[in-house]
C-alpha cells in the first residue's frame, strides 16, 4: 500500500502543472527568464511578455522573445551590455546643484504587500508592512533635505484594478510640482537570497527598478531608471539589483521621472528592508540633485573668471605705468612721483587719499 501511495505522489509531481508549485506571494506565478543557452538570468513575479527588457546587475541587456506559460519560463535574447549614463561628476570636487526646492512624491499601489518573517503574512488587507518601508524611505529622504509629498491612501485589493485606483493618488501628487514620483513595492518571488545584501556591515535588501514600456514617457522613464542605477552602482555597488522594463504603464505616463521601486521580496526580513531605505534615499538625492550642471555653476565660474581678469588687468596697468614713469624720468624718486600722478589720472583719482569727492574750484 505504501509503495502504491508513493507511486501516486510521484505521478502527481510529474503531471500537475508547474504553476501550482511556482507561486509567489499574492498567488502570482513566478517565471524563470532564460537566455539563449537556457541559463536562468532572473526570476519575475507576474507574467512576462515578448518585448519586455531586462537589465541585469552587471548591465547585461536582454529582450524577452517568447513566453512558455506551461513551464513558467520566458526566453530572452542578449542585446549585449547596456551603457549606463556617465556619472563621473559624483567623484569630482564640484558643488552640487542648488534647487529652489527639492521635492519628490511617494505612494503605494499595492497597499497589502508585507514581509512574511516580520509581519506574519505576505499580505495584510488593511495596511501592509510596505507602508513602514515607505515611511522609512520618506524619513530618510527628508534627512537629505528633500520635501516629500507622501500618500498612505489604501488601494486594496491587490488585483488588476489596483493601478487604476492608485492613479488618482499619483496624479494628485504630481500636481504638487515634484521632481520625481516613486511607487513603493516589494517583490513577489519566494527566494529571499535574490535580494539579500550586506552593506557597510549591515544587512540590507537590494532594490529592483520597474519601468512600464506602454506609455509616451517610456523612454524617459527608462532613462531615469538607468540614471538611478548608474548612481547606485557608483556609490553603493550592488544596492540596485536590476531593472525590469515590462508591458504596462504603472502610472508612469504621468511624469517622465517616475519609477517603481521593489524593496526586497516578501520572504525578506523587514528590518533589513528598512535599513536599505537610507541607502536608497542617498542614491535618489544624488541622482536628482547631486549633479553638476552648467546652469547651476556657470554664475560662480563666470564671477571667478571676471575677477581673475580684472586682477590681471590692474596688474598689467601698474606695471605699464611704472615702466612709463622710469622711461620718462630716468630717476627713481622722480619716477615714483610720475607713477603716482599717472596712476591717479588713469584711475580717476584712485589711491590719491582724497575720498570726499571733487573740491570746488
Residue pairs with C-beta under 8 A, 6 or more apart in sequence:
17 70
18 70
18 71
18 72
19 29
19 69
19 72
22 29
22 30
22 72
23 29
23 30
24 30
24 45
24 187
24 188
24 189
24 190
24 265
24 266
25 45
25 113
25 116
25 122
25 123
25 188
25 190
25 265
25 266
26 110
26 112
26 113
26 122
26 123
26 158
26 188
28 45
28 46
28 188
29 45
29 46
29 47
29 72
30 43
30 44
30 45
30 72
30 188
30 189
30 190
31 43
31 44
31 45
31 46
31 47
31 48
31 67
31 72
31 73
31 74
32 40
32 43
32 72
32 73
32 74
33 40
33 41
33 42
33 43
33 44
33 48
33 54
33 62
33 64
33 73
33 74
33 76
34 40
34 41
34 73
34 74
34 75
34 76
35 41
35 62
35 76
35 77
35 78
36 75
36 76
36 77
36 78
41 54
41 56
41 60
41 62
41 76
42 54
42 56
42 242
42 244
43 189
43 191
43 194
44 74
44 189
44 244
45 187
45 188
45 189
45 265
46 188
46 246
47 67
47 69
48 64
48 67
48 74
48 246
49 64
49 67
49 246
49 247
50 64
50 65
50 66
50 67
51 63
51 64
51 213
51 247
52 63
52 64
52 74
52 213
52 244
52 245
52 246
52 247
53 61
53 62
53 63
53 64
53 79
53 213
53 244
53 245
54 61
54 62
54 63
54 64
54 76
54 242
54 243
54 244
54 245
55 61
55 62
55 82
55 226
55 229
55 242
55 243
55 244
55 245
56 62
56 242
57 238
57 240
57 241
57 242
59 81
59 82
59 83
59 84
60 78
60 80
60 81
60 82
61 78
61 79
61 80
61 81
61 82
62 76
62 77
62 78
62 79
63 76
63 77
63 79
64 74
64 75
64 76
65 75
65 76
65 77
66 74
66 75
67 73
67 74
67 75
68 74
68 75
82 226
84 226
84 227
84 229
84 230
84 233
85 223
85 226
85 227
85 230
86 230
87 227
87 230
87 231
87 234
87 291
89 291
89 292
90 231
90 234
90 235
90 286
90 290
91 234
92 292
94 292
94 297
95 292
95 296
95 297
95 300
96 289
96 290
96 291
96 292
96 296
97 289
97 290
97 291
97 292
97 293
97 296
98 296
99 179
99 289
101 147
102 144
102 145
102 146
102 147
102 179
102 285
102 288
102 289
103 146
103 147
103 148
103 149
103 176
103 177
103 178
103 179
104 141
104 146
104 147
104 148
104 149
104 178
104 179
104 180
104 181
104 182
104 284
104 288
105 148
105 149
105 150
105 151
105 170
105 173
105 174
105 176
105 178
105 180
105 181
105 182
106 134
106 137
106 138
106 141
106 148
106 149
106 150
106 151
106 181
106 182
106 184
107 134
107 150
107 151
107 152
107 153
107 166
107 169
107 170
107 173
107 181
107 183
107 184
108 128
108 130
108 131
108 134
108 152
108 155
108 166
108 183
108 184
108 185
109 155
109 162
109 163
109 165
109 166
109 183
109 185
109 250
109 251
110 128
110 130
110 155
110 158
110 162
110 185
111 127
111 128
111 130
111 131
111 153
111 154
111 155
111 156
111 158
112 123
112 124
112 125
112 128
112 130
112 156
112 157
112 158
113 122
113 123
113 128
113 129
113 130
113 158
113 185
113 186
113 266
114 120
114 121
114 122
114 123
114 124
114 128
114 129
114 130
114 186
114 266
114 270
115 122
115 129
115 186
115 264
115 266
115 267
115 268
115 269
115 270
115 273
116 122
116 266
116 267
117 267
117 268
117 269
117 270
118 129
118 269
118 270
118 271
119 128
119 129
119 270
122 188
122 266
122 267
123 158
125 156
125 157
126 154
126 156
127 152
127 154
129 270
130 184
130 185
130 186
131 152
132 270
132 274
133 184
133 186
133 263
133 270
133 273
133 274
133 277
134 150
134 152
134 184
135 150
135 152
136 274
136 277
136 278
137 182
137 184
137 263
137 277
137 280
137 281
138 148
138 150
139 277
140 277
140 278
140 280
140 281
140 282
141 148
141 281
141 284
141 285
142 148
143 281
144 281
144 282
144 284
144 285
145 285
146 281
146 284
146 285
146 288
146 289
149 173
149 176
149 178
151 169
151 172
151 173
153 166
153 169
155 162
155 165
155 166
155 169
156 162
163 248
163 249
163 250
163 251
166 183
166 251
167 251
167 254
170 181
170 183
170 251
170 254
171 251
171 254
173 181
174 181
174 254
174 255
178 255
179 257
179 288
180 224
180 255
180 257
180 258
180 259
180 284
180 288
181 254
181 255
181 257
181 258
182 258
182 259
182 260
182 261
182 284
183 250
183 251
183 258
183 259
183 260
183 261
184 261
184 263
185 210
185 260
185 261
185 262
185 263
186 262
186 263
186 264
186 265
186 266
186 268
186 273
187 194
187 195
187 208
187 262
187 264
187 265
187 266
188 265
188 266
189 265
190 265
190 266
190 267
191 265
191 267
192 264
192 265
192 267
192 268
194 206
194 241
194 265
195 205
195 206
195 241
195 264
195 265
195 268
196 203
196 205
196 206
196 268
196 272
197 203
197 204
197 205
197 206
197 238
197 239
197 276
198 204
199 236
199 238
199 239
199 276
199 279
202 275
203 269
203 271
203 272
203 275
204 239
204 272
204 273
204 275
204 276
204 279
205 263
205 264
205 265
205 268
205 272
205 273
205 276
206 238
206 239
206 240
206 241
206 264
206 276
207 232
207 239
207 240
207 241
207 261
207 262
207 263
207 264
207 276
207 280
208 240
208 241
208 242
208 243
208 244
208 261
208 262
209 225
209 228
209 229
209 240
209 242
209 243
209 244
209 259
209 260
209 261
209 262
210 243
210 244
210 245
210 246
210 250
210 259
210 260
210 261
210 262
211 218
211 221
211 222
211 225
211 243
211 244
211 245
211 246
211 250
211 252
211 259
211 260
212 218
212 221
212 245
212 246
212 247
212 248
212 249
212 250
212 252
212 253
212 260
213 222
213 245
213 246
213 247
213 248
214 247
214 248
214 249
215 221
215 249
215 252
215 253
216 253
217 252
217 253
217 254
217 255
217 256
217 258
218 245
218 252
220 256
220 257
221 252
221 256
221 257
221 258
221 259
222 243
222 245
224 256
224 257
224 258
224 259
225 243
225 245
225 259
226 243
227 287
228 240
228 259
228 283
228 284
228 287
229 240
229 243
231 283
231 286
231 287
231 290
232 239
232 240
232 280
232 283
233 240
235 282
235 283
235 286
236 279
236 282
236 283
239 276
239 279
239 280
239 283
240 283
250 258
250 260
251 258
252 258
252 259
252 260
257 288
261 280
263 273
263 276
263 277
263 280
264 272
264 273
264 276
317 343
317 346
318 343
321 339
321 342
321 343
321 346
322 335
322 339
324 338
324 342
325 335
325 336
325 338
325 339
325 342
326 332
326 335
328 335
328 338
329 335
329 338
340 351
343 350
343 351
344 350
344 351
344 352
